[in-house]
Amino acid sequence: MVVGGGRVGSRKAAGLAEAGARVRVIAPRAAAGLRAHQWERRNYRPGDLKGAFLAFAATDDRRVNRAVAVEARRRRIPVNVADSLEDCTFLAPARVSRGDLQIAVSTGGQDPRLAKQLRQRLEAELKRADR
């Protein structure tokens, strides 16, 4: 389950799909890549996590993200909240993949921007190595 249809939600959904998950997205608007998943074009409502295995709260509304986290905890569903380390029950590292090579970068949630920058640098280096 991904709640939120922007860039962050798109990245989370893409990673889930790459791992073979069936992705459900709830968002009133969704980036083009998210529309390929099971997209429900509406706002999040309590009860939406019923049957979910994993949840990502990735909206630009702190109250909605918090509500998703509260429901996930109540249902004992692991949840990652884009704007609140305290509400997360798991962290998702920045990943670089090239064939069988997998590299994960994590700052323990303390500096997601740094993790993203390091991931981008690693991707650039791997591209140069492929030439």
N, CA, C and O atoms as a GROMACS GRO file, in nm:
protein
  524
    1MET      N    1   0.084  -0.118   0.000
    1MET     CA    2   0.000   0.000   0.000
    1MET      C    3   0.088   0.123   0.000
    1MET      O    4   0.178   0.136   0.083
    2VAL      N    5   0.063   0.212  -0.092
    2VAL     CA    6   0.130   0.342  -0.096
    2VAL      C    7   0.020   0.448  -0.090
    2VAL      O    8  -0.069   0.452  -0.175
    3VAL      N    9   0.027   0.533   0.012
    3VAL     CA   10  -0.067   0.644   0.023
    3VAL      C   11   0.009   0.770  -0.017
    3VAL      O   12   0.100   0.814   0.053
    4GLY      N   13  -0.027   0.826  -0.131
    4GLY     CA   14   0.041   0.943  -0.185
    4GLY      C   15   0.083   0.918  -0.328
    4GLY      O   16   0.132   0.810  -0.361
    5GLY      N   17   0.062   1.018  -0.413
    5GLY     CA   18   0.085   0.997  -0.556
    5GLY      C   19   0.193   1.081  -0.618
    5GLY      O   20   0.196   1.096  -0.740
    6GLY      N   21   0.284   1.137  -0.539
    6GLY     CA   22   0.390   1.221  -0.593
    6GLY      C   23   0.519   1.145  -0.619
    6GLY      O   24   0.518   1.023  -0.638
    7ARG      N   25   0.630   1.220  -0.621
    7ARG     CA   26   0.761   1.160  -0.651
    7ARG      C   27   0.800   1.053  -0.550
    7ARG      O   28   0.849   0.946  -0.588
    8VAL      N   29   0.780   1.080  -0.422
    8VAL     CA   30   0.819   0.984  -0.319
    8VAL      C   31   0.734   0.857  -0.332
    8VAL      O   32   0.786   0.746  -0.330
    9GLY      N   33   0.604   0.875  -0.346
    9GLY     CA   34   0.516   0.760  -0.363
    9GLY      C   35   0.552   0.680  -0.487
    9GLY      O   36   0.546   0.557  -0.486
   10SER      N   37   0.589   0.749  -0.594
   10SER     CA   38   0.630   0.681  -0.718
   10SER      C   39   0.753   0.595  -0.696
   10SER      O   40   0.758   0.481  -0.743
   11ARG      N   41   0.852   0.649  -0.624
   11ARG     CA   42   0.974   0.570  -0.596
   11ARG      C   43   0.943   0.449  -0.512
   11ARG      O   44   0.993   0.339  -0.539
   12LYS      N   45   0.861   0.467  -0.411
   12LYS     CA   46   0.826   0.355  -0.322
   12LYS      C   47   0.750   0.247  -0.400
   12LYS      O   48   0.780   0.128  -0.388
   13ALA      N   49   0.654   0.288  -0.481
   13ALA     CA   50   0.576   0.192  -0.559
   13ALA      C   51   0.664   0.119  -0.659
   13ALA      O   52   0.648  -0.002  -0.680
   14ALA      N   53   0.756   0.190  -0.722
   14ALA     CA   54   0.846   0.126  -0.820
   14ALA      C   55   0.932   0.020  -0.753
   14ALA      O   56   0.951  -0.088  -0.808
   15GLY      N   57   0.984   0.051  -0.636
   15GLY     CA   58   1.066  -0.046  -0.562
   15GLY      C   59   0.986  -0.169  -0.522
   15GLY      O   60   1.035  -0.281  -0.531
   16LEU      N   61   0.864  -0.148  -0.478
   16LEU     CA   62   0.777  -0.260  -0.442
   16LEU      C   63   0.747  -0.347  -0.564
   16LEU      O   64   0.754  -0.470  -0.557
   17ALA      N   65   0.712  -0.283  -0.675
   17ALA     CA   66   0.680  -0.358  -0.797
   17ALA      C   67   0.801  -0.436  -0.847
   17ALA      O   68   0.789  -0.550  -0.892
   18GLU      N   69   0.919  -0.374  -0.838
   18GLU     CA   70   1.042  -0.440  -0.880
   18GLU      C   71   1.066  -0.566  -0.798
   18GLU      O   72   1.122  -0.664  -0.848
   19ALA      N   73   1.024  -0.564  -0.672
   19ALA     CA   74   1.042  -0.680  -0.584
   19ALA      C   75   0.931  -0.783  -0.603
   19ALA      O   76   0.932  -0.887  -0.538
   20GLY      N   77   0.835  -0.754  -0.692
   20GLY     CA   78   0.730  -0.849  -0.722
   20GLY      C   79   0.600  -0.828  -0.646
   20GLY      O   80   0.511  -0.912  -0.651
   21ALA      N   81   0.589  -0.716  -0.575
   21ALA     CA   82   0.467  -0.689  -0.498
   21ALA      C   83   0.354  -0.640  -0.588
   21ALA      O   84   0.377  -0.577  -0.691
   22ARG      N   85   0.236  -0.670  -0.547
   22ARG     CA   86   0.117  -0.610  -0.609
   22ARG      C   87   0.094  -0.480  -0.533
   22ARG      O   88   0.068  -0.482  -0.413
   23VAL      N   89   0.102  -0.368  -0.601
   23VAL     CA   90   0.100  -0.237  -0.536
   23VAL      C   91  -0.036  -0.171  -0.552
   23VAL      O   92  -0.091  -0.161  -0.662
   24ARG      N   93  -0.089  -0.127  -0.439
   24ARG     CA   94  -0.213  -0.050  -0.437
   24ARG      C   95  -0.177   0.092  -0.396
   24ARG      O   96  -0.106   0.113  -0.297
   25VAL      N   97  -0.226   0.190  -0.472
   25VAL     CA   98  -0.196   0.331  -0.446
   25VAL      C   99  -0.327   0.404  -0.419
   25VAL      O  100  -0.425   0.388  -0.491
   26ILE      N  101  -0.326   0.485  -0.314
   26ILE     CA  102  -0.440   0.571  -0.284
   26ILE      C  103  -0.391   0.714  -0.288
   26ILE      O  104  -0.305   0.755  -0.210
   27ALA      N  105  -0.447   0.791  -0.381
   27ALA     CA  106  -0.409   0.932  -0.398
   27ALA      C  107  -0.509   0.999  -0.490
   27ALA      O  108  -0.553   0.940  -0.588
   28PRO      N  109  -0.546   1.124  -0.459
   28PRO     CA  110  -0.638   1.193  -0.549
   28PRO      C  111  -0.576   1.222  -0.686
   28PRO      O  112  -0.646   1.228  -0.787
   29ARG      N  113  -0.444   1.241  -0.688
   29ARG     CA  114  -0.369   1.262  -0.812
   29ARG      C  115  -0.247   1.170  -0.805
   29ARG      O  116  -0.193   1.145  -0.697
   30ALA      N  117  -0.205   1.121  -0.920
   30ALA     CA  118  -0.090   1.030  -0.920
   30ALA      C  119   0.000   1.059  -1.039
   30ALA      O  120  -0.047   1.088  -1.149
   31ALA      N  121   0.130   1.050  -1.014
   31ALA     CA  122   0.229   1.062  -1.121
   31ALA      C  123   0.204   0.950  -1.222
   31ALA      O  124   0.149   0.846  -1.187
   32ALA      N  125   0.243   0.972  -1.344
   32ALA     CA  126   0.215   0.877  -1.452
   32ALA      C  127   0.256   0.734  -1.418
   32ALA      O  128   0.180   0.641  -1.445
   33GLY      N  129   0.373   0.716  -1.358
   33GLY     CA  130   0.420   0.581  -1.326
   33GLY      C  131   0.332   0.508  -1.226
   33GLY      O  132   0.326   0.386  -1.227
   34LEU      N  133   0.265   0.582  -1.141
   34LEU     CA  134   0.179   0.519  -1.040
   34LEU      C  135   0.050   0.467  -1.099
   34LEU      O  136  -0.013   0.376  -1.043
   35ARG      N  137   0.010   0.522  -1.210
   35ARG     CA  138  -0.118   0.480  -1.271
   35ARG      C  139  -0.114   0.338  -1.323
   35ARG      O  140  -0.219   0.280  -1.351
   36ALA      N  141   0.004   0.282  -1.336
   36ALA     CA  142   0.017   0.143  -1.381
   36ALA      C  143  -0.020   0.045  -1.270
   36ALA      O  144  -0.044  -0.072  -1.296
   37HIS      N  145  -0.023   0.093  -1.148
   37HIS     CA  146  -0.057   0.009  -1.034
   37HIS      C  147  -0.208   0.019  -1.008
   37HIS      O  148  -0.279   0.091  -1.078
   38GLN      N  149  -0.255  -0.053  -0.909
   38GLN     CA  150  -0.395  -0.044  -0.870
   38GLN      C  151  -0.414   0.091  -0.801
   38GLN      O  152  -0.389   0.104  -0.681
   39TRP      N  153  -0.458   0.190  -0.876
   39TRP     CA  154  -0.469   0.328  -0.827
   39TRP      C  155  -0.613   0.360  -0.795
   39TRP      O  156  -0.702   0.349  -0.880
   40GLU      N  157  -0.637   0.401  -0.670
   40GLU     CA  158  -0.768   0.447  -0.628
   40GLU      C  159  -0.761   0.599  -0.619
   40GLU      O  160  -0.692   0.654  -0.532
   41ARG      N  161  -0.830   0.665  -0.706
   41ARG     CA  162  -0.821   0.811  -0.719
   41ARG      C  163  -0.910   0.879  -0.615
   41ARG      O  164  -1.023   0.920  -0.642
   42ARG      N  165  -0.854   0.890  -0.495
   42ARG     CA  166  -0.927   0.951  -0.384
   42ARG      C  167  -0.832   0.974  -0.269
   42ARG      O  168  -0.715   0.934  -0.273
   43ASN      N  169  -0.882   1.040  -0.165
   43ASN     CA  170  -0.803   1.061  -0.044
   43ASN      C  171  -0.805   0.936   0.042
   43ASN      O  172  -0.897   0.854   0.034
   44TYR      N  173  -0.704   0.922   0.125
   44TYR     CA  174  -0.696   0.814   0.223
   44TYR      C  175  -0.814   0.823   0.320
   44TYR      O  176  -0.856   0.932   0.359
   45ARG      N  177  -0.865   0.705   0.358
   45ARG     CA  178  -0.970   0.696   0.460
   45ARG      C  179  -0.930   0.589   0.560
   45ARG      O  180  -0.870   0.489   0.522
   46PRO      N  181  -0.961   0.610   0.689
   46PRO     CA  182  -0.934   0.504   0.787
   46PRO      C  183  -0.998   0.374   0.740
   46PRO      O  184  -1.112   0.372   0.692
   47GLY      N  185  -0.924   0.265   0.755
   47GLY     CA  186  -0.970   0.135   0.708
   47GLY      C  187  -0.905   0.094   0.577
   47GLY      O  188  -0.915  -0.022   0.537
   48ASP      N  189  -0.839   0.188   0.509
   48ASP     CA  190  -0.777   0.157   0.380
   48ASP      C  191  -0.665   0.055   0.389
   48ASP      O  192  -0.633  -0.009   0.289
   49LEU      N  193  -0.605   0.038   0.505
   49LEU     CA  194  -0.493  -0.055   0.517
   49LEU      C  195  -0.538  -0.199   0.542
   49LEU      O  196  -0.454  -0.289   0.553
   50LYS      N  197  -0.668  -0.222   0.551
   50LYS     CA  198  -0.717  -0.358   0.572
   50LYS      C  199  -0.664  -0.449   0.463
   50LYS      O  200  -0.683  -0.423   0.344
   51GLY      N  201  -0.598  -0.556   0.503
   51GLY     CA  202  -0.543  -0.652   0.409
   51GLY      C  203  -0.404  -0.618   0.356
   51GLY      O  204  -0.345  -0.697   0.282
   52ALA      N  205  -0.352  -0.501   0.392
   52ALA     CA  206  -0.218  -0.463   0.344
   52ALA      C  207  -0.111  -0.540   0.420
   52ALA      O  208  -0.129  -0.576   0.537
   53PHE      N  209   0.000  -0.565   0.353
   53PHE     CA  210   0.115  -0.634   0.413
   53PHE      C  211   0.220  -0.534   0.459
   53PHE      O  212   0.294  -0.560   0.554
   54LEU      N  213   0.226  -0.420   0.390
   54LEU     CA  214   0.327  -0.318   0.413
   54LEU      C  215   0.267  -0.185   0.370
   54LEU      O  216   0.187  -0.180   0.276
   55ALA      N  217   0.304  -0.074   0.439
   55ALA     CA  218   0.246   0.055   0.404
   55ALA      C  219   0.353   0.163   0.396
   55ALA      O  220   0.447   0.167   0.475
   56PHE      N  221   0.335   0.250   0.298
   56PHE     CA  222   0.417   0.370   0.284
   56PHE      C  223   0.323   0.490   0.288
   56PHE      O  224   0.228   0.498   0.210
   57ALA      N  225   0.350   0.583   0.379
   57ALA     CA  226   0.274   0.709   0.386
   57ALA      C  227   0.362   0.814   0.320
   57ALA      O  228   0.465   0.853   0.375
   58ALA      N  229   0.321   0.861   0.204
   58ALA     CA  230   0.406   0.951   0.125
   58ALA      C  231   0.326   1.068   0.068
   58ALA      O  232   0.344   1.105  -0.048
   59THR      N  233   0.240   1.125   0.150
   59THR     CA  234   0.166   1.242   0.104
   59THR      C  235   0.240   1.368   0.147
   59THR      O  236   0.340   1.361   0.218
   60ASP      N  237   0.190   1.483   0.103
   60ASP     CA  238   0.248   1.609   0.148
   60ASP      C  239   0.168   1.669   0.264
   60ASP      O  240   0.182   1.787   0.297
   61ASP      N  241   0.084   1.586   0.325
   61ASP     CA  242   0.001   1.628   0.437
   61ASP      C  243   0.041   1.550   0.562
   61ASP      O  244   0.014   1.430   0.571
   62ARG      N  245   0.103   1.615   0.655
   62ARG     CA  246   0.152   1.551   0.777
   62ARG      C  247   0.041   1.478   0.853
   62ARG      O  248   0.064   1.370   0.908
   63ARG      N  249  -0.080   1.537   0.856
   63ARG     CA  250  -0.191   1.472   0.930
   63ARG      C  251  -0.231   1.340   0.864
   63ARG      O  252  -0.260   1.243   0.933
   64VAL      N  253  -0.233   1.337   0.732
   64VAL     CA  254  -0.268   1.213   0.662
   64VAL      C  255  -0.159   1.108   0.687
   64VAL      O  256  -0.191   0.993   0.717
   65ASN      N  257  -0.033   1.146   0.674
   65ASN     CA  258   0.076   1.052   0.699
   65ASN      C  259   0.067   0.995   0.840
   65ASN      O  260   0.086   0.876   0.860
   66ARG      N  261   0.038   1.080   0.936
   66ARG     CA  262   0.025   1.036   1.075
   66ARG      C  263  -0.091   0.939   1.091
   66ARG      O  264  -0.079   0.838   1.160
   67ALA      N  265  -0.204   0.968   1.026
   67ALA     CA  266  -0.320   0.879   1.033
   67ALA      C  267  -0.289   0.741   0.974
   67ALA      O  268  -0.332   0.639   1.028
   68VAL      N  269  -0.214   0.739   0.864
   68VAL     CA  270  -0.173   0.612   0.805
   68VAL      C  271  -0.085   0.536   0.904
   68VAL      O  272  -0.102   0.415   0.923
   69ALA      N  273   0.009   0.606   0.967
   69ALA     CA  274   0.097   0.541   1.065
   69ALA      C  275   0.019   0.484   1.182
   69ALA      O  276   0.046   0.373   1.227
   70VAL      N  277  -0.077   0.559   1.232
   70VAL     CA  278  -0.158   0.513   1.346
   70VAL      C  279  -0.236   0.387   1.307
   70VAL      O  280  -0.238   0.290   1.382
   71GLU      N  281  -0.299   0.390   1.190
   71GLU     CA  282  -0.374   0.271   1.146
   71GLU      C  283  -0.281   0.152   1.126
   71GLU      O  284  -0.314   0.040   1.165
   72ALA      N  285  -0.166   0.176   1.066
   72ALA     CA  286  -0.071   0.067   1.041
   72ALA      C  287  -0.027   0.003   1.173
   72ALA      O  288  -0.024  -0.119   1.185
   73ARG      N  289   0.006   0.083   1.270
   73ARG     CA  290   0.046   0.029   1.400
   73ARG      C  291  -0.067  -0.051   1.464
   73ARG      O  292  -0.045  -0.158   1.520
   74ARG      N  293  -0.188   0.003   1.456
   74ARG     CA  294  -0.303  -0.067   1.513
   74ARG      C  295  -0.323  -0.203   1.447
   74ARG      O  296  -0.359  -0.300   1.513
   75ARG      N  297  -0.299  -0.209   1.318
   75ARG     CA  298  -0.316  -0.334   1.243
   75ARG      C  299  -0.189  -0.420   1.241
   75ARG      O  300  -0.188  -0.529   1.184
   76ARG      N  301  -0.083  -0.370   1.304
   76ARG     CA  302   0.046  -0.439   1.308
   76ARG      C  303   0.104  -0.460   1.167
   76ARG      O  304   0.154  -0.567   1.133
   77ILE      N  305   0.095  -0.354   1.088
   77ILE     CA  306   0.149  -0.353   0.952
   77ILE      C  307   0.274  -0.265   0.955
   77ILE      O  308   0.267  -0.151   1.001
   78PRO      N  309   0.387  -0.314   0.907
   78PRO     CA  310   0.506  -0.227   0.899
   78PRO      C  311   0.476  -0.103   0.815
   78PRO      O  312   0.413  -0.112   0.709
   79VAL      N  313   0.521   0.011   0.863
   79VAL     CA  314   0.492   0.137   0.793
   79VAL      C  315   0.617   0.224   0.785
   79VAL      O  316   0.695   0.233   0.880
   80ASN      N  317   0.633   0.288   0.670
   80ASN     CA  318   0.739   0.386   0.649
   80ASN      C  319   0.670   0.518   0.619
   80ASN      O  320   0.589   0.527   0.526
   81VAL      N  321   0.702   0.620   0.698
   81VAL     CA  322   0.637   0.751   0.684
   81VAL      C  323   0.741   0.849   0.631
   81VAL      O  324   0.842   0.875   0.696
   82ALA      N  325   0.714   0.904   0.514
   82ALA     CA  326   0.812   0.986   0.443
   82ALA      C  327   0.861   1.106   0.524
   82ALA      O  328   0.978   1.143   0.513
   83ASP      N  329   0.776   1.167   0.603
   83ASP     CA  330   0.815   1.291   0.671
   83ASP      C  331   0.832   1.278   0.821
   83ASP      O  332   0.836   1.379   0.892
   84SER      N  333   0.841   1.154   0.872
   84SER     CA  334   0.851   1.138   1.017
   84SER      C  335   0.922   1.009   1.054
   84SER      O  336   0.863   0.901   1.049
   85LEU      N  337   1.047   1.020   1.090
   85LEU     CA  338   1.125   0.905   1.135
   85LEU      C  339   1.059   0.839   1.256
   85LEU      O  340   1.060   0.716   1.268
   86GLU      N  341   1.002   0.920   1.345
   86GLU     CA  342   0.942   0.867   1.467
   86GLU      C  343   0.822   0.776   1.438
   86GLU      O  344   0.794   0.684   1.515
   87ASP      N  345   0.751   0.802   1.329
   87ASP     CA  346   0.633   0.722   1.296
   87ASP      C  347   0.665   0.596   1.217
   87ASP      O  348   0.578   0.512   1.197
   88CYS      N  349   0.789   0.582   1.173
   88CYS     CA  350   0.829   0.464   1.095
   88CYS      C  351   0.850   0.343   1.186
   88CYS      O  352   0.902   0.355   1.297
   89THR      N  353   0.809   0.228   1.136
   89THR     CA  354   0.845   0.103   1.203
   89THR      C  355   0.954   0.030   1.124
   89THR      O  356   1.006  -0.072   1.170
   90PHE      N  357   0.988   0.083   1.007
   90PHE     CA  358   1.103   0.034   0.930
   90PHE      C  359   1.153   0.146   0.842
   90PHE      O  360   1.080   0.240   0.811
   91LEU      N  361   1.279   0.136   0.802
   91LEU     CA  362   1.340   0.235   0.713
   91LEU      C  363   1.370   0.168   0.580
   91LEU      O  364   1.402   0.049   0.574
   92ALA      N  365   1.361   0.244   0.474
   92ALA     CA  366   1.391   0.193   0.340
   92ALA      C  367   1.518   0.262   0.291
   92ALA      O  368   1.518   0.384   0.274
   93PRO      N  369   1.624   0.187   0.267
   93PRO     CA  370   1.748   0.250   0.221
   93PRO      C  371   1.738   0.294   0.075
   93PRO      O  372   1.653   0.247   0.000
   94ALA      N  373   1.827   0.384   0.038
   94ALA     CA  374   1.842   0.420  -0.103
   94ALA      C  375   1.916   0.304  -0.168
   94ALA      O  376   2.016   0.256  -0.115
   95ARG      N  377   1.866   0.257  -0.284
   95ARG     CA  378   1.924   0.138  -0.346
   95ARG      C  379   1.979   0.167  -0.485
   95ARG      O  380   1.926   0.249  -0.560
   96VAL      N  381   2.086   0.096  -0.516
   96VAL     CA  382   2.144   0.098  -0.650
   96VAL      C  383   2.147  -0.047  -0.695
   96VAL      O  384   2.195  -0.134  -0.622
   97SER      N  385   2.096  -0.074  -0.815
   97SER     CA  386   2.095  -0.209  -0.869
   97SER      C  387   2.159  -0.210  -1.006
   97SER      O  388   2.133  -0.124  -1.090
   98ARG      N  389   2.242  -0.310  -1.027
   98ARG     CA  390   2.300  -0.334  -1.161
   98ARG      C  391   2.318  -0.483  -1.174
   98ARG      O  392   2.416  -0.539  -1.124
   99GLY      N  393   2.225  -0.550  -1.242
   99GLY     CA  394   2.229  -0.694  -1.252
   99GLY      C  395   2.218  -0.756  -1.113
   99GLY      O  396   2.125  -0.725  -1.037
  100ASP      N  397   2.313  -0.843  -1.081
  100ASP     CA  398   2.312  -0.908  -0.949
  100ASP      C  399   2.370  -0.820  -0.840
  100ASP      O  400   2.360  -0.853  -0.722
  101LEU      N  401   2.431  -0.708  -0.877
  101LEU     CA  402   2.489  -0.617  -0.778
  101LEU      C  403   2.380  -0.532  -0.714
  101LEU      O  404   2.301  -0.468  -0.784
  102GLN      N  405   2.376  -0.532  -0.583
  102GLN     CA  406   2.281  -0.451  -0.507
  102GLN      C  407   2.360  -0.374  -0.402
  102GLN      O  408   2.435  -0.433  -0.324
  103ILE      N  409   2.341  -0.243  -0.400
  103ILE     CA  410   2.406  -0.159  -0.300
  103ILE      C  411   2.297  -0.078  -0.231
  103ILE      O  412   2.215  -0.015  -0.297
  104ALA      N  413   2.296  -0.081  -0.098
  104ALA     CA  414   2.200  -0.003  -0.021
  104ALA      C  415   2.274   0.100   0.062
  104ALA      O  416   2.379   0.071   0.120
  105VAL      N  417   2.219   0.221   0.067
  105VAL     CA  418   2.278   0.330   0.143
  105VAL      C  419   2.174   0.376   0.245
  105VAL      O  420   2.060   0.407   0.209
  106SER      N  421   2.213   0.380   0.371
  106SER     CA  422   2.121   0.425   0.475
  106SER      C  423   2.193   0.515   0.574
  106SER      O  424   2.310   0.493   0.606
  107THR      N  425   2.123   0.614   0.621
  107THR     CA  426   2.175   0.701   0.726
  107THR      C  427   2.093   0.681   0.854
  107THR      O  428   2.094   0.766   0.943
  108GLY      N  429   2.023   0.568   0.860
  108GLY     CA  430   1.939   0.543   0.976
  108GLY      C  431   1.826   0.643   0.988
  108GLY      O  432   1.775   0.668   1.097
  109GLY      N  433   1.786   0.700   0.875
  109GLY     CA  434   1.679   0.797   0.874
  109GLY      C  435   1.720   0.938   0.912
  109GLY      O  436   1.636   1.029   0.912
  110GLN      N  437   1.846   0.957   0.946
  110GLN     CA  438   1.891   1.088   0.992
  110GLN      C  439   1.914   1.189   0.880
  110GLN      O  440   1.899   1.309   0.901
  111ASP      N  441   1.952   1.140   0.761
  111ASP     CA  442   1.982   1.232   0.651
  111ASP      C  443   1.946   1.169   0.516
  111ASP      O  444   2.035   1.130   0.441
  112PRO      N  445   1.816   1.158   0.486
  112PRO     CA  446   1.774   1.097   0.360
  112PRO      C  447   1.834   1.166   0.237
  112PRO      O  448   1.860   1.100   0.136
  113ARG      N  449   1.856   1.296   0.245
  113ARG     CA  450   1.914   1.369   0.132
  113ARG      C  451   2.055   1.318   0.102
  113ARG      O  452   2.092   1.300  -0.014
  114LEU      N  453   2.135   1.296   0.206
  114LEU     CA  454   2.270   1.243   0.188
  114LEU      C  455   2.265   1.103   0.127
  114LEU      O  456   2.343   1.072   0.037
  115ALA      N  457   2.174   1.019   0.175
  115ALA     CA  458   2.161   0.884   0.119
  115ALA      C  459   2.128   0.891  -0.029
  115ALA      O  460   2.182   0.815  -0.110
  116LYS      N  461   2.038   0.983  -0.066
  116LYS     CA  462   2.003   1.000  -0.208
  116LYS      C  463   2.122   1.047  -0.289
  116LYS      O  464   2.146   0.996  -0.399
  117GLN      N  465   2.198   1.143  -0.237
  117GLN     CA  466   2.315   1.194  -0.309
  117GLN      C  467   2.418   1.083  -0.329
  117GLN      O  468   2.477   1.072  -0.437
  118LEU      N  469   2.442   1.002  -0.226
  118LEU     CA  470   2.537   0.892  -0.239
  118LEU      C  471   2.488   0.789  -0.340
  118LEU      O  472   2.568   0.738  -0.419
  119ARG      N  473   2.359   0.758  -0.339
  119ARG     CA  474   2.303   0.666  -0.437
  119ARG      C  475   2.324   0.718  -0.578
  119ARG      O  476   2.362   0.642  -0.667
  120GLN      N  477   2.302   0.847  -0.599
  120GLN     CA  478   2.320   0.906  -0.732
  120GLN      C  479   2.466   0.900  -0.775
  120GLN      O  480   2.495   0.874  -0.892
  121ARG      N  481   2.557   0.924  -0.684
  121ARG     CA  482   2.700   0.915  -0.717
  121ARG      C  483   2.738   0.772  -0.753
  121ARG      O  484   2.812   0.751  -0.850
  122LEU      N  485   2.689   0.676  -0.677
  122LEU     CA  486   2.718   0.535  -0.708
  122LEU      C  487   2.662   0.497  -0.844
  122LEU      O  488   2.729   0.428  -0.922
  123GLU      N  489   2.541   0.541  -0.875
  123GLU     CA  490   2.483   0.513  -1.006
  123GLU      C  491   2.568   0.570  -1.119
  123GLU      O  492   2.591   0.505  -1.221
  124ALA      N  493   2.616   0.694  -1.100
  124ALA     CA  494   2.700   0.758  -1.200
  124ALA      C  495   2.831   0.681  -1.219
  124ALA      O  496   2.876   0.661  -1.331
  125GLU      N  497   2.890   0.639  -1.110
  125GLU     CA  498   3.016   0.562  -1.119
  125GLU      C  499   2.995   0.430  -1.190
  125GLU      O  500   3.078   0.390  -1.271
  126LEU      N  501   2.885   0.363  -1.161
  126LEU     CA  502   2.858   0.235  -1.227
  126LEU      C  503   2.833   0.255  -1.376
  126LEU      O  504   2.874   0.171  -1.456
  127LYS      N  505   2.768   0.362  -1.414
  127LYS     CA  506   2.747   0.392  -1.556
  127LYS      C  507   2.880   0.414  -1.627
  127LYS      O  508   2.901   0.366  -1.739
  128ARG      N  509   2.970   0.489  -1.559
  128ARG     CA  510   3.104   0.513  -1.618
  128ARG      C  511   3.180   0.380  -1.632
  128ARG      O  512   3.250   0.358  -1.731
  129ALA      N  513   3.166   0.293  -1.534
  129ALA     CA  514   3.237   0.164  -1.538
  129ALA      C  515   3.185   0.075  -1.651
  129ALA      O  516   3.260  -0.008  -1.703
  130ASP      N  517   3.059   0.092  -1.689
  130ASP     CA  518   3.001   0.011  -1.796
  130ASP      C  519   3.050   0.051  -1.934
  130ASP      O  520   3.038  -0.028  -2.028
  131ARG      N  521   3.105   0.170  -1.948
  131ARG     CA  522   3.147   0.216  -2.080
  131ARG      C  523   3.271   0.151  -2.126
  131ARG      O  524   3.319   0.180  -2.235
   0.00000   0.00000   0.00000
